[in-house]
Each structure stands twice: as structure tokens, then as C-alpha cells.
Amino acid sequence: MRDYIISCCSTADLTEEHFKARDISYICFHFELNGKEYADDLGKAMAAGADTKTSQVNAEEFEEYFEPFLKAGKDILHITLSSGISGVINSAMIAKENLEERYPDRKILILSLIHISEP
């Protein structure tokens, strides 16, 4: 079996402790607070009552995030939002294509999850 990491976006709405306990890596969306942009703090500022808005991770950020795992000889399973609610999967796919050219022996699998609610 190949060595791999499980990864997701901070939009999974889980705590840092949850990610660490399960050895899940994550890349942070951005949020804006009082006109200044920050990396997602996993809901801490919002829980304290701050007015926030998010923006997605771009392809370059995904490349910078994924590359250390690939350099370490690990494959990547990354789970992200569906294209129906965010364009972040497109950024992840662009990074995947660019990195696969540089790391042809590594695998990057990008999955998007769709939540279907029952009536």
C-alpha cells in the first residue's frame, strides 16, 4: 500500500483538535474581518461574534500546500466542496495537473462531496 495523507479544506467545519486527533491535514479558506483578510481560524472569530465573509483557496496556494506532501513521497486524497457551491475544486484540480507533471510517480485524488438532504 502506498503512503498517503488525507486532506480537506477548512470548510469541513471541524476543530483543529479534531483534525489533529485523526491526522487530517487541511488548507484554510480566507475570511475577511473588518476589511482585513485572514486565513480561516476554524470558526473562532465567528463564534466570538465577528462579522465574516470567506474566499476560496487559489491554485497557487494549493500547489504550495500539496507540494511538501509529494516531496515527502506521499500521495494525497483531498476532499473539498462541490462545484455547485464553490469554485475551489477548480483551483485544486489546476494545482493537481501542474503538480502531476513535476511528480509523475505520485497520485493526487480530489473528491468533492455533495450533501443531499431528505425532505
C-alpha positions as CSV (number, residue, x, y, z in Angstrom):
1,M,0.0,0.0,0.0
2,R,1.3,3.5,-0.9
3,D,1.8,6.1,1.7
4,Y,-0.8,8.9,1.6
5,I,-2.3,11.8,3.5
6,I,-5.9,12.7,3.9
7,S,-6.6,16.3,3.4
8,C,-9.6,18.7,3.2
9,C,-10.5,22.4,3.2
10,S,-11.2,24.3,6.4
11,T,-14.8,24.4,5.2
12,A,-15.2,20.9,6.7
13,D,-16.3,22.9,9.8
14,L,-14.3,20.8,12.2
15,T,-12.0,21.9,15.0
16,E,-8.2,21.9,14.8
17,E,-8.2,19.3,17.6
18,H,-10.5,17.1,15.5
19,F,-8.1,17.3,12.5
20,K,-5.0,16.7,14.7
21,A,-6.5,13.7,16.5
22,R,-7.2,12.0,13.2
23,D,-4.0,13.1,11.4
24,I,-6.0,15.0,8.8
25,S,-4.2,17.9,7.0
26,Y,-6.2,20.9,5.9
27,I,-5.9,24.1,3.9
28,C,-7.6,27.2,5.0
29,F,-10.1,29.3,3.1
30,H,-9.7,33.0,3.8
31,F,-12.1,35.2,5.7
32,E,-12.4,39.0,5.9
33,L,-12.7,40.7,9.3
34,N,-13.2,44.5,9.5
35,G,-11.9,44.8,5.9
36,K,-8.7,42.8,6.5
37,E,-8.2,39.3,5.1
38,Y,-7.0,36.3,7.3
39,A,-6.7,32.6,6.9
40,D,-9.7,30.7,8.3
41,D,-9.3,30.2,12.0
42,L,-11.8,27.3,12.0
43,G,-14.6,29.5,13.3
44,K,-13.1,31.0,16.4
45,A,-13.6,34.7,15.4
46,M,-17.1,34.0,14.2
47,A,-18.0,32.1,17.4
48,A,-16.9,35.3,19.2
49,G,-19.5,37.3,17.2
50,A,-17.3,38.7,14.4
51,D,-18.9,39.5,11.0
52,T,-17.0,37.5,8.4
53,K,-17.0,36.5,4.8
54,T,-14.9,33.8,3.1
55,S,-13.0,33.4,-0.1
56,Q,-11.7,30.3,-1.7
57,V,-8.2,28.9,-1.9
58,N,-6.5,29.6,-5.3
59,A,-4.5,27.2,-7.4
60,E,-1.1,28.6,-6.4
61,E,-1.9,28.1,-2.7
62,F,-3.0,24.5,-3.3
63,E,0.3,23.9,-5.1
64,E,2.3,25.3,-2.1
65,Y,0.1,23.2,0.3
66,F,0.3,19.9,-1.7
67,E,4.0,20.0,-2.7
68,P,5.6,19.2,0.7
69,F,3.5,16.0,0.9
70,L,4.5,15.0,-2.6
71,K,8.2,15.8,-1.9
72,A,7.9,13.5,1.2
73,G,6.8,10.7,-1.1
74,K,3.1,10.8,-0.1
75,D,0.1,10.6,-2.3
76,I,-2.9,12.9,-1.5
77,L,-6.6,12.3,-1.0
78,H,-8.1,15.8,-0.8
79,I,-11.8,16.3,-0.1
80,T,-13.4,19.7,-1.0
81,L,-16.7,21.5,-1.5
82,S,-18.7,20.6,-4.6
83,S,-18.7,22.8,-7.7
84,G,-22.3,23.6,-7.0
85,I,-21.4,25.8,-4.1
86,S,-17.8,26.8,-4.6
87,G,-15.2,27.0,-7.4
88,V,-12.5,25.7,-5.0
89,I,-12.5,22.3,-6.7
90,N,-11.3,24.0,-9.9
91,S,-8.4,25.5,-8.0
92,A,-7.5,22.1,-6.6
93,M,-7.7,20.5,-10.0
94,I,-5.4,23.1,-11.6
95,A,-2.8,22.5,-8.8
96,K,-3.2,18.7,-9.3
97,E,-2.5,19.0,-13.0
98,N,0.5,21.2,-12.5
99,L,2.0,19.0,-9.8
100,E,1.4,15.7,-11.6
101,E,3.8,16.9,-14.3
102,R,6.5,17.5,-11.7
103,Y,5.7,14.4,-9.6
104,P,4.6,11.7,-12.1
105,D,5.1,8.9,-9.5
106,R,2.7,10.5,-7.0
107,K,-1.1,10.4,-7.0
108,I,-3.4,13.3,-6.2
109,L,-7.1,12.4,-5.9
110,I,-9.5,15.3,-5.5
111,L,-13.0,14.5,-4.3
112,S,-16.0,16.8,-3.9
113,L,-18.8,15.9,-1.6
114,I,-22.4,16.7,-2.2
115,H,-24.8,16.7,0.7
116,I,-28.3,15.6,-0.3
117,S,-30.9,16.2,2.4
118,E,-34.1,14.2,2.7
119,P,-37.4,16.1,2.7
